[in-house]
Amino acid sequence: MIQSMPSQRMPKTKYKFNHETLSFDRIRLGLRQTFLRLFGYFVASVILAGIYGFIFMFIFDSPQEKALKREIAQLSLQYELMNREMENVEKVLVHLQETDDNLYRTIFETEPLPSSYRNGGIGGVNRYQELEGFSNSELVIETAKKLDRIRKKIYVQSESFDELIAYAKEKEEMLSSIPAIQPISNRDLKRTASGFGYRIHPIYKITKFHSGMDFTAPTGTDVFATGNGVIKEVKSARRELGNHIIVDHGFGFETVYAHLNGFKVRAGQKVKRGDVIGFVGSTGLSTAPHLHYEVHVNGKAVDPALYYFNDLTPDEYERMLEISSKSGQTFD
């Protein structure tokens, strides 16, 4: 009975046929051949590992790459949020521009800023060249453009507000300079005498144009500056206006206070509305103690009654006009 022997895996051995001996000789590798073979195996393994690694890199992200991608996604989201905020800022700026042009500049009677100046471009051939060539360049460049537009609009609006502040200061100065009160504290409106217009001259007894308004008051009554200004002239005279003061209020306004008994100011002195500048008298061509008061605008006499809006209520104003218009004769 033949028993099968368990097969044993023998190490693979290579043989070479010898034609001289007509037999197979075992091939034995030398040291150099063994080294070359092992080196070939090593190089093949390295190449194969490189191929596997290259494929792995394109399919799977490394932890650092995953972290960078998360950071890029977060930055992209922040850019989008910034764009939305900048759009809101631009809307606020547009509202400020509309208010500036349609309200503030209307109040100060000045022209709105030209739209070409407000919406002017940003200088430079290509200001965003350094931001090009990236995966998110479009988003970054658009954000940079919006930011530049906002900077430009803020700068222009800031200049406009500086200009409006200057207008406001000038307007405040002008409002303080307008002769807006009566030159005499005249609570009893019966003391108002003749008004502006053609009246009978008290001495010549002819119709003559009366270029101011007369206020009857006892001699020595205080006379007030009706607006801020500078004393232009303090003159003593025996005829015509007699002792009189001229105040230059600027902005084309001048006031004249005539027939005074005395002065409390000198030429070149600055005065404010309500300051006492002289006293009622009857000097010059006058028939009784009174103040002759004139308002000149750009060198032309105008009705002083038009400028008492800081002093009188509407009813008092109407009453004053009625009394002054009924008087057919002046005191000077």
Buried (B, 14 or more C-beta within 10 A) or exposed (E): EEEEEEEEEEEEEEEEEEEEEEEEEEEEEEEEEEEEEEEEEEEEEEEEEEEEEEEEEEEEEEEEEEEEEEEEEEEBEEBEEBBEEBEEBBEEBEEBBEEBBEEBBEEBEEEBBEEEEBEEEEEEEEEBEEBEEEEEEEBBBBBBBBBBBBEBBEEBBEEBBEBBEEBBEEBEEBEBBBBBBBBBBBEEBEBBBBBBEEBBBBEEEEEEEBBBBBBBBEBEBBBBBBBBBBBBEBBEBEEEBBBBBBBBBBBEBBBBBBBBBBBBBEEEBEBEBEBEBBBBBBBBBBBEBBBBBBBBBEEEBBBBBEBBEBBBEEEBBEBBBEBBEEBEBBBB
